[in-house]
Amino acid sequence: MSKIVILGAGIAGHVAATHLRRKLSKKHDVVVVSPNSNYQWVPSNIWVGIGRMKSEKILFPLAPLYKKKGIEFKQAKVVSFYPEGNKTETLPFVLSEYVDGAKKGQQEKVTYDYLINATGPKLNFEATEGLIPGKNKTYSVCTYSHADHAWKGLNEAIQHMKAGKKAKILIGTGHAKSTCQGAAFEYILNVEKELHKHNVRDMAEVTWISNEYQLGDFGMDGVLMSYGDMIMKSSELVEMIFEDRGIKWILGAGVNKIEDGIAHYENLDGEHKSETYDFAMLIPSFSGHGFKAYDKNENDITAKLFKGFMIVDADYTPKPYEAWTVQDWPETYQNPSYKNIFAPGIAFAPPHAISKPRTSKNGTVIAPAPPRTGMPSGITAKLVAENIIDSIKSKQESLNHKGSMGNMGAACIASAGFGFWNGSGVSITTYPIVPDFVKYPNSHGRHLGKTFGAIGLAGHWLKLMLHYAFLYKAKMKPFWWLIPE
């Protein structure tokens, strides 16, 4: 009998748990440890943040589903890692602390044979002074509760505009190293659309602020793509979209301080500037959770497991940007020191940035961190689960399932508007996510036949379809596993 413990119940953790439970007999234990009581389909937070979808439509409670499917659930947070056990426990374990119910505050050693760290990122709001969701007129859509608050703030701004008061809206990244520009991009398109629906677009100045060097970078160094019969840069596509909608932009901006209605930032020229606003949605930086790890004698071995995020089978050798390659990226998401520990999704430490690192004239790094959300999280979680399943069944280590972001594609759909007929989607499919300049030297490291963009109602329909399909899949309804990650 094997015991597999999954830390986190987001996209990566839930995907891993569901596949493990489906393919392993009940004599093997599948345990999920997560402080969150609900599963949420994060991509639909955007619609919650404009008031077009209630948060209860994008989430469901985990405990009843897991009980029904034979997955043990502990609503607890991880405190520390003991991959060798300690003086009182011979098995490897994580120390966890319950966050709810009768056991709230109690700590427990959760032992395991295999451990999947799918804790995702810490939303590091405190890295930017004054960046607090719901304070200083700034909001977030990173969680469903944040998105609820964002709609309240946006609605207040809309009501002020209806009363004849002009407003400035600022949307983008709230830190010099933020990632997830795609979510902010989708939100700004939806907000702009919402202003039209409320007949106040002429009362609003809408501005995009980002740490990107160019529009459409999205932490992937931009893409060269097929667009109809043309070849187009993602920067050209996003510029066209913004100009068509009257959205202004500020690039190369490292936001470092928020005051009530004022965003202070440094640009790549080393200038310190500020932008006023009446409503802002700024994505924070992501960081590791600051976990500690100890050996069996309780010596600190954190550096063997973590480099901010968890260390996996990547090449972390420091190199100049020009020397980085797709071969540096992990394929199995296995920790090299402890072979029974894996970290898919955002939980793994990337070997390097994908976008070219840039610093201001003052030496401040202003560049997007690599995105690992959505589709890559699901794909990497499934392959980790498949390798554990094969290892358990064969009774020896099996790592036949591999998937590097250097040979993995991703589709991003930014839908503007809500409803079956009222919307438009900006769809960008990229292959590979990490550019391979050796294999595709003449197309900015991407395969042009698999990297393409489109704008239209079809993308919006697909976004709606994915919302329902992935919630169906997450709820483990009949034949859920036929829906790809």
C-alpha positions as CSV (number, residue, x, y, z in Angstrom):
1,M,0.0,0.0,0.0
2,S,1.2,3.5,-0.9
3,K,0.2,6.8,0.5
4,I,0.3,9.8,-1.8
5,V,0.0,13.3,-0.2
6,I,-0.9,16.3,-2.4
7,L,-0.3,19.8,-1.0
8,G,-2.8,22.2,-2.4
9,A,-6.1,21.8,-4.2
10,G,-5.8,24.3,-7.0
11,I,-5.6,23.4,-10.7
12,A,-2.4,21.3,-10.3
13,G,-3.2,19.7,-6.9
14,H,-6.8,18.8,-7.9
15,V,-5.8,17.4,-11.2
16,A,-3.1,15.2,-9.6
17,A,-5.5,14.0,-6.9
18,T,-8.3,13.1,-9.3
19,H,-6.1,11.1,-11.7
20,L,-4.4,9.3,-8.8
21,R,-7.7,8.3,-7.3
22,R,-9.1,7.1,-10.6
23,K,-6.2,4.9,-11.5
24,L,-5.1,3.5,-8.2
25,S,-7.0,0.9,-6.2
26,K,-8.5,1.9,-2.9
27,K,-5.8,0.1,-1.0
28,H,-3.6,3.1,-1.8
29,D,-4.3,6.3,0.0
30,V,-4.7,9.7,-1.7
31,V,-4.6,12.6,0.7
32,V,-5.1,16.3,-0.1
33,V,-3.8,18.9,2.4
34,S,-5.1,22.4,1.6
35,P,-6.1,25.5,3.6
36,N,-8.8,26.2,1.1
37,S,-12.2,24.6,1.5
38,N,-13.3,25.3,-2.0
39,Y,-12.0,24.5,-5.5
40,Q,-12.2,27.5,-7.8
41,W,-11.9,27.7,-11.6
42,V,-9.5,30.7,-11.5
43,P,-9.9,31.8,-15.2
44,S,-13.5,32.8,-14.6
45,N,-12.5,35.2,-11.8
46,I,-12.4,37.8,-14.5
47,W,-16.2,37.6,-15.0
48,V,-16.7,37.8,-11.2
49,G,-14.6,40.9,-11.2
50,I,-16.9,42.7,-13.6
51,G,-20.1,41.6,-11.9
52,R,-21.3,39.3,-14.7
53,M,-20.9,36.0,-12.8
54,K,-21.4,35.2,-9.1
55,S,-18.4,33.7,-7.3
56,E,-20.5,30.7,-6.3
57,K,-20.8,29.8,-10.0
58,I,-17.0,29.2,-10.2
59,L,-16.4,27.2,-7.1
60,F,-17.6,24.2,-5.2
61,P,-16.7,22.7,-1.7
62,L,-14.0,20.1,-1.8
63,A,-14.8,18.0,1.3
64,P,-18.1,16.4,0.0
65,L,-16.5,15.5,-3.4
66,Y,-13.4,14.1,-1.9
67,K,-15.4,12.0,0.6
68,K,-17.6,10.6,-2.2
69,K,-14.5,9.7,-4.3
70,G,-12.4,8.2,-1.6
71,I,-9.9,11.1,-1.3
72,E,-8.9,12.1,2.3
73,F,-9.1,15.8,2.8
74,K,-7.3,17.8,5.5
75,Q,-8.1,21.5,5.6
76,A,-4.7,22.5,6.8
77,K,-1.7,24.6,5.8
78,V,1.8,23.2,5.5
79,V,4.3,24.4,8.1
80,S,7.5,22.5,7.2
81,F,9.0,19.5,5.4
82,Y,10.7,16.5,6.9
83,P,11.7,14.3,3.8
84,E,13.7,11.9,6.0
85,G,11.4,11.9,9.0
86,N,12.9,13.0,12.3
87,K,13.9,11.5,15.7
88,T,10.3,10.5,16.5
89,E,9.0,9.6,13.1
90,T,10.9,7.3,10.7
91,L,8.7,8.0,7.7
92,P,9.0,11.2,5.7
93,F,6.3,13.7,6.6
94,V,5.1,17.3,6.3
95,L,4.1,19.1,9.4
96,S,0.7,20.7,8.9
97,E,-1.7,22.9,10.9
98,Y,-5.4,22.7,10.7
99,V,-7.1,26.1,9.8
100,D,-10.7,25.3,10.4
101,G,-13.1,23.2,12.4
102,A,-12.6,21.5,15.8
103,K,-8.9,20.8,15.1
104,K,-8.1,24.5,14.2
105,G,-4.7,25.3,15.4
106,Q,-3.6,21.7,15.9
107,Q,-0.5,20.4,14.2
108,E,-0.2,17.0,12.6
109,K,2.6,15.0,11.0
110,V,1.2,13.8,7.6
111,T,3.4,10.9,6.5
112,Y,3.8,9.9,2.9
113,D,5.4,7.5,0.4
114,Y,5.0,10.1,-2.4
115,L,4.6,13.9,-2.0
116,I,3.2,16.3,-4.6
117,N,3.9,19.9,-3.7
118,A,1.1,21.8,-5.6
119,T,0.9,24.7,-3.2
120,G,1.2,27.2,-6.1
121,P,2.4,30.7,-5.4
122,K,2.1,33.1,-2.4
123,L,0.4,36.2,-3.6
124,N,3.1,38.5,-2.5
125,F,1.1,41.7,-2.1
126,E,3.4,42.9,0.7
127,A,6.3,43.1,-1.7
128,T,4.8,46.4,-3.0
129,E,4.1,48.9,-0.2
130,G,0.4,49.7,0.0
131,L,-0.7,47.1,-2.5
132,I,-3.6,45.6,-0.4
133,P,-6.7,44.2,-2.1
134,G,-9.6,46.4,-1.3
135,K,-7.4,49.2,0.1
136,N,-6.1,52.4,-1.5
137,K,-8.6,51.9,-4.3
138,T,-6.6,48.8,-5.6
139,Y,-8.0,45.4,-6.2
140,S,-7.1,41.9,-7.4
141,V,-8.8,39.1,-9.3
142,C,-6.4,36.4,-8.2
143,T,-9.0,34.7,-6.0
144,Y,-12.8,34.6,-6.1
145,S,-13.1,36.7,-2.9
146,H,-10.7,39.3,-4.4
147,A,-12.7,39.3,-7.6
148,D,-15.9,40.0,-5.6
149,H,-14.3,43.0,-4.0
150,A,-13.0,44.2,-7.4
151,W,-16.5,44.3,-8.8
152,K,-17.7,46.3,-5.8
153,G,-14.9,48.8,-6.4
154,L,-15.5,48.9,-10.1
155,N,-19.2,49.4,-9.6
156,E,-18.6,52.3,-7.3
157,A,-16.4,53.9,-10.0
158,I,-19.1,53.3,-12.6
159,Q,-21.8,54.8,-10.4
160,H,-19.6,57.9,-9.9
161,M,-19.2,58.2,-13.7
162,K,-23.0,57.9,-14.1
163,A,-23.3,60.8,-11.7
164,G,-21.1,62.9,-14.0
165,K,-17.7,62.4,-12.5
166,K,-14.8,61.3,-14.8
167,A,-12.6,58.4,-13.6
168,K,-9.2,57.1,-14.3
169,I,-8.8,53.3,-14.4
170,L,-5.4,51.6,-14.1
171,I,-5.0,47.9,-14.7
172,G,-1.8,45.8,-15.1
173,T,1.0,44.6,-12.8
174,G,1.7,45.9,-9.3
175,H,5.4,44.9,-9.0
176,A,8.6,45.0,-11.1
177,K,8.7,41.2,-11.2
178,S,5.0,40.3,-11.5
179,T,3.8,37.6,-13.8
180,C,0.3,36.7,-15.0
181,Q,0.0,39.6,-17.4
182,G,-2.5,37.6,-19.4
183,A,-5.1,37.8,-16.5
184,A,-4.7,41.5,-16.3
185,F,-4.9,41.8,-20.1
186,E,-8.2,39.9,-20.1
187,Y,-9.5,42.0,-17.2
188,I,-8.8,45.3,-18.8
189,L,-10.6,44.2,-22.0
190,N,-13.6,43.2,-19.9
191,V,-13.6,46.4,-17.9
192,E,-13.5,48.5,-21.0
193,K,-16.4,46.4,-22.4
194,E,-18.3,46.9,-19.2
195,L,-17.9,50.6,-19.3
196,H,-19.7,50.6,-22.7
197,K,-22.5,48.5,-21.4
198,H,-23.1,51.1,-18.6
199,N,-22.8,53.9,-21.2
200,V,-19.9,55.6,-19.3
201,R,-17.0,54.7,-21.6
202,D,-16.6,58.4,-22.5
203,M,-16.2,59.3,-18.8
204,A,-13.2,56.9,-18.2
205,E,-9.6,57.1,-19.1
206,V,-8.4,53.4,-19.2
207,T,-4.6,52.8,-18.8
208,W,-2.5,49.6,-19.0
209,I,0.6,49.6,-16.7
210,S,3.0,46.7,-17.0
211,N,6.6,45.6,-16.3
212,E,6.7,44.3,-19.9
213,Y,9.2,45.8,-22.3
214,Q,6.7,45.5,-25.1
215,L,3.0,44.9,-25.3
216,G,2.0,41.3,-25.6
217,D,5.2,40.0,-23.9
218,F,3.1,38.1,-21.3
219,G,6.3,36.8,-19.6
220,M,7.1,34.7,-22.7
221,D,9.2,37.3,-24.6
222,G,6.3,37.8,-26.9
223,V,5.4,35.6,-29.8
224,L,5.7,35.7,-33.6
225,M,2.5,34.1,-34.8
226,S,0.2,33.4,-37.7
227,Y,-2.8,35.7,-37.9
228,G,-5.0,34.8,-40.8
229,D,-2.8,35.1,-43.9
230,M,-0.3,37.3,-42.1
231,I,2.6,36.8,-39.7
232,M,2.3,39.2,-36.8
233,K,4.0,39.9,-33.5
234,S,2.0,39.7,-30.4
235,S,3.0,43.2,-29.6
236,E,1.4,44.4,-32.8
237,L,-1.8,42.5,-32.1
238,V,-2.1,43.9,-28.5
239,E,-1.3,47.4,-29.8
240,M,-4.0,47.1,-32.4
241,I,-6.5,45.9,-29.8
242,F,-5.6,48.7,-27.3
243,E,-5.7,51.4,-30.0
244,D,-9.1,50.2,-31.2
245,R,-10.5,50.4,-27.7
246,G,-8.8,53.7,-26.7
247,I,-6.7,52.1,-24.0
248,K,-3.4,53.9,-23.1
249,W,-0.3,52.1,-21.9
250,I,2.7,52.5,-19.7
251,L,5.5,49.9,-20.2
252,G,8.7,48.9,-18.4
253,A,7.1,50.1,-15.2
254,G,8.1,48.6,-11.8
255,V,5.3,49.6,-9.4
256,N,6.9,49.9,-6.0
257,K,4.5,51.9,-3.8
258,I,0.7,52.4,-3.7
259,E,-1.0,55.3,-1.9
260,D,-4.7,56.1,-2.0
261,G,-5.3,56.6,-5.7
262,I,-1.6,56.9,-6.6
263,A,0.7,54.2,-8.1
264,H,4.4,55.1,-7.8
265,Y,6.7,53.3,-10.2
266,E,10.2,53.3,-11.7
267,N,10.8,52.9,-15.4
268,L,13.7,51.4,-17.3
269,D,15.2,54.9,-17.7
270,G,15.5,55.0,-13.9
271,E,12.9,57.7,-13.6
272,H,10.5,57.7,-10.7
273,K,7.0,58.5,-11.7
274,S,3.4,58.2,-10.5
275,E,0.0,57.6,-12.0
276,T,-3.2,58.6,-10.4
277,Y,-6.4,56.5,-10.6
278,D,-9.9,56.1,-9.2
279,F,-9.9,52.3,-9.6
280,A,-6.9,50.0,-10.0
281,M,-6.5,46.2,-10.5
282,L,-2.8,45.3,-10.1
283,I,-1.5,41.8,-10.2
284,P,1.1,41.2,-7.3
285,S,4.3,39.4,-7.6
286,F,4.3,35.7,-6.9
287,S,6.7,34.0,-4.5
288,G,7.3,30.8,-2.8
289,H,5.6,30.2,0.6
290,G,8.8,30.4,2.6
291,F,8.6,26.7,3.7
292,K,11.5,25.3,5.8
293,A,12.8,21.7,5.5
294,Y,14.7,19.6,8.0
295,D,16.6,16.3,7.9
296,K,16.1,13.4,10.3
297,N,18.4,15.1,12.8
298,E,16.4,18.3,12.4
299,N,19.2,20.2,10.6
300,D,18.0,22.8,8.2
301,I,18.1,21.5,4.6
302,T,15.8,24.0,3.0
303,A,18.3,24.7,0.3
304,K,18.0,21.1,-0.9
305,L,14.3,21.5,-1.5
306,F,13.7,25.2,-2.2
307,K,15.0,28.0,-4.3
308,G,12.1,30.3,-3.5
309,F,9.8,27.7,-5.2
310,M,10.7,24.0,-5.1
311,I,13.8,22.7,-6.8
312,V,13.1,20.1,-9.5
313,D,14.9,18.4,-12.4
314,A,16.0,21.7,-14.1
315,D,19.4,23.2,-14.7
316,Y,19.8,26.0,-12.3
317,T,23.4,26.9,-13.3
318,P,23.7,30.7,-13.5
319,K,24.1,31.6,-17.2
320,P,23.9,34.7,-19.3
321,Y,20.6,35.1,-21.0
322,E,22.0,34.2,-24.4
323,A,23.2,30.8,-23.0
324,W,19.9,29.6,-21.7
325,T,18.2,26.9,-23.6
326,V,14.9,24.9,-23.5
327,Q,17.0,22.0,-22.2
328,D,17.4,23.8,-18.9
329,W,13.6,23.4,-18.2
330,P,12.3,20.4,-16.1
331,E,10.6,17.4,-17.6
332,T,9.5,15.3,-14.7
333,Y,9.2,17.9,-11.9
334,Q,11.0,15.5,-9.5
335,N,13.2,16.9,-6.7
336,P,16.8,15.7,-7.4
337,S,17.6,15.1,-3.7
338,Y,14.4,13.3,-2.7
339,K,13.0,11.2,-5.6
340,N,9.6,10.8,-4.0
341,I,8.8,14.5,-4.0
342,F,7.4,16.3,-7.1
343,A,6.3,19.9,-7.8
344,P,4.1,20.6,-10.8
345,G,2.5,23.8,-11.8
346,I,3.5,27.1,-10.3
347,A,5.2,25.3,-7.3
348,F,8.4,24.5,-9.2
349,A,11.3,26.9,-9.4
350,P,11.9,28.0,-13.0
351,P,15.5,27.8,-14.1
352,H,15.4,31.3,-15.6
353,A,13.2,33.9,-17.0
354,I,11.7,33.5,-20.5
355,S,11.5,37.2,-21.2
356,K,14.8,38.9,-21.5
357,P,15.8,40.2,-18.1
358,R,16.1,44.0,-18.0
359,T,17.2,46.4,-15.3
360,S,16.6,50.1,-14.9
361,K,19.5,52.5,-14.9
362,N,19.3,52.3,-11.1
363,G,19.8,48.6,-11.2
364,T,16.2,47.6,-10.5
365,V,15.1,44.4,-12.3
366,I,11.9,45.3,-14.2
367,A,10.8,42.2,-16.1
368,P,8.0,39.6,-16.1
369,A,8.5,36.3,-14.3
370,P,7.8,33.1,-16.3
371,P,4.0,32.2,-16.4
372,R,3.2,28.6,-15.3
373,T,-0.5,28.9,-14.8
374,G,-3.6,27.3,-16.3
375,M,-2.8,24.7,-19.0
376,P,0.8,24.0,-18.0
377,S,-0.3,23.4,-14.4
378,G,-2.8,20.8,-15.4
379,I,-0.5,19.1,-17.9
380,T,2.5,18.9,-15.5
381,A,0.3,17.7,-12.6
382,K,-1.2,14.9,-14.7
383,L,2.2,13.7,-15.9
384,V,3.5,13.7,-12.3
385,A,0.5,11.6,-11.2
386,E,1.0,9.2,-14.1
387,N,4.7,8.6,-13.1
388,I,3.7,8.0,-9.5
389,I,1.0,5.6,-10.7
390,D,3.4,3.7,-12.9
391,S,6.0,3.6,-10.1
392,I,3.5,2.1,-7.7
393,K,2.2,-0.5,-10.1
394,S,5.7,-1.5,-11.3
395,K,7.2,-1.3,-7.8
396,Q,10.1,0.7,-9.2
397,E,10.8,4.2,-10.2
398,S,9.1,5.1,-13.5
399,L,9.5,8.5,-15.2
400,N,8.3,7.7,-18.7
401,H,5.9,10.6,-18.7
402,K,7.7,13.8,-19.5
403,G,6.7,17.3,-20.5
404,S,9.0,20.3,-20.7
405,M,7.6,23.8,-21.2
406,G,10.1,23.8,-24.0
407,N,8.1,21.2,-26.0
408,M,4.6,22.0,-24.5
409,G,2.1,24.3,-26.1
410,A,-0.5,26.6,-24.3
411,A,-3.7,28.3,-25.4
412,C,-4.7,31.6,-23.9
413,I,-8.1,33.1,-24.4
414,A,-8.9,36.6,-23.3
415,S,-12.6,37.0,-23.6
416,A,-14.2,40.5,-23.5
417,G,-17.9,40.6,-22.6
418,F,-20.3,38.0,-21.2
419,G,-23.1,36.0,-22.6
420,F,-23.6,33.8,-25.7
421,W,-23.8,36.6,-28.3
422,N,-22.3,39.6,-26.4
423,G,-18.5,39.1,-26.4
424,S,-15.3,38.8,-28.3
425,G,-12.3,36.6,-27.6
426,V,-8.6,37.2,-28.2
427,S,-7.1,33.8,-28.7
428,I,-3.3,33.1,-28.7
429,T,-2.0,29.6,-29.0
430,T,1.8,29.3,-28.4
431,Y,4.1,26.4,-29.2
432,P,6.4,25.9,-27.4
433,I,5.9,28.1,-24.3
434,V,9.6,28.4,-23.8
435,P,11.0,29.5,-27.2
436,D,13.4,27.0,-28.9
437,F,15.7,29.2,-30.9
438,V,17.7,26.2,-32.2
439,K,14.7,24.3,-33.6
440,Y,12.8,27.5,-34.8
441,P,15.5,30.0,-35.5
442,N,13.5,32.1,-38.0
443,S,10.3,32.5,-36.0
444,H,11.4,33.8,-32.6
445,G,11.7,30.2,-31.2
446,R,8.1,29.2,-32.0
447,H,6.5,26.9,-34.6
448,L,4.4,29.2,-36.7
449,G,2.0,26.4,-37.7
450,K,1.2,25.9,-34.0
451,T,1.5,29.5,-32.9
452,F,-1.4,31.7,-34.0
453,G,-3.8,34.4,-33.0
454,A,-7.4,35.2,-33.7
455,I,-10.0,37.7,-32.6
456,G,-13.7,37.1,-32.7
457,L,-16.9,35.6,-31.2
458,A,-15.6,32.0,-31.6
459,G,-12.9,32.6,-29.0
460,H,-15.5,34.0,-26.6
461,W,-17.6,30.9,-27.1
462,L,-14.6,28.7,-26.4
463,K,-13.9,30.5,-23.2
464,L,-17.5,30.0,-22.0
465,M,-17.4,26.3,-23.1
466,L,-14.1,25.8,-21.1
467,H,-15.7,27.3,-18.0
468,Y,-18.4,24.7,-18.0
469,A,-16.2,21.9,-19.2
470,F,-13.5,22.3,-16.7
471,L,-15.9,22.7,-13.8
472,Y,-17.6,19.5,-15.0
473,K,-14.2,17.8,-15.1
474,A,-13.2,19.1,-11.7
475,K,-16.4,17.8,-10.1
476,M,-15.4,14.3,-11.5
477,K,-18.7,13.9,-13.3
478,P,-19.1,10.8,-15.7
479,F,-16.2,10.4,-18.1
480,W,-14.5,13.6,-16.8
481,W,-11.1,12.2,-17.7
482,L,-11.9,12.4,-21.4
483,I,-11.6,16.2,-21.2
484,P,-7.9,17.1,-21.8
485,E,-5.9,19.3,-19.4
